[in-house]
Amino acid sequence: MTRSPATPLPSPEERRRLRESRSLTQAQLAKRIGVSRETVRAWESGRSTPRGRKREMYAELLTATTAPAPTGRSERPGRPGRPLERPDRSAHSAHSEYSEHPEGALAPSGQEDGGPSALTPAQAFDALYSFCAPALVRQAYLLSGRRGLARESVERAFQLAWDRWPEVARDRDPAGWVRAAAYEWALSPWHRFRPRHRRPEPVPAEPSDRELLDVLLHLPPPYRRTLVLYDGVGLGLPETAAETEASTRAAANRLLHAHEIVADRLPELSDPRVLHERLAELASSEHLRSAKPPEVRGGSERRARFRTRAVVAFTAALIGATALTLATAPTRYDPPPPPGETVRGVPLQMAPGPLSDTERKLRNKLRKELQHGPQRLAPQPW
């Protein structure tokens, strides 16, 4: 009786790449096999190797849908990929499949304008939203720590993109344009004054996820954004500096300080690769869902109609107020009465009070003259 050979497995680094090519986290893969997340982490680090039925299931899950290794992007040795975005294609390559159509639509590259595969602006917007929205919701959750705010930030960013769709469609990186808008809304300091944001947010179920989220939320917003872009999304340092509107030196200093704070609170995350994995697991553990593309486009159009009506109503009110002012305004100028002047010889009117000696003498004199004055004249008959 001969023993069947063990199922071949790829190298540990290849195992991690194959798992990420299927958009699976370590927790999701462990749940499918029936093991813990620490076991999958040990398999990918090479510390242990699965055996028996679990080895066959692990190999089957890794090789069921394989994707080629990402090419055309230079990365440093040991630089993590993109855990919070779809690893099989980047946003720039997704947008580069379309070329601008003369009539405002987007048609696939290499096809004649107006062909059967031409995309309308709504279809192109829906394609961009379907590709970017799920990952952006997870990234916004890492920045804000609030599920509702994460969904709201992505919806507002795409509504703004739909309002400016010709500009966004011609942008070299439309996904980056929307991501920057979503980050700005998620990190806005004015959310703290909203009543619903004063209530505490339910914390993650896993203790390790709670600790990591607490460390992220205690980082300054610029440090948090740089850390998510560099270690979470997988952008290079120049791209991270450009998206955060900072110099490369400033972005590097923010990243170093953020790594020091995270390593001081959680020493096991001092390795960038481990931090990369933990950010992906934390973002994927909440199962955040985004709205449908038609709902986002409809919300943008309703907002645009509301703004238009508000501007029309304000203009009408301003015109009415101007017309009322012109109708009720006086047509001639009436100068105000001049102030009073002092007349020589007439004493000033004084407030009630005791009389002086001169005033008392004058009063007594007037009283005597009134009593013993001249007789009244009366007419006499002829």
Protein Blocks (a to p, Z undefined) as FASTA:
>chain_A
ZZddddddddfklmmmmmmmnopafklmmmmnopafklmmmmmnopaccehjllmmmmmm
mmmpccdddehiacdehiacdfkbcfkbcfklmmmmpccdfkopacdehiaehiakbccf
klmmmmmmmmmmmmmmmmmmmmnopaklmmmmmmmmmmmmmmmmmmmmmpmblmlmmmmm
mmmmmmpcklmmpmklmpccdddfblklmmmmmmmmmpcfklmmmmmmmmmnopafklmm
mmnopafklmmmmmmmmmmmmmmmmmmlmpmklmmmmmmmmmmmnopacddfklmmmmmm
mmmmmmmmmmmmmmmmmmmmmmmmmmmpcfbdcdddddddddehiacddddddddfklmm
mmmmmmmmmmmmccddddddZZ
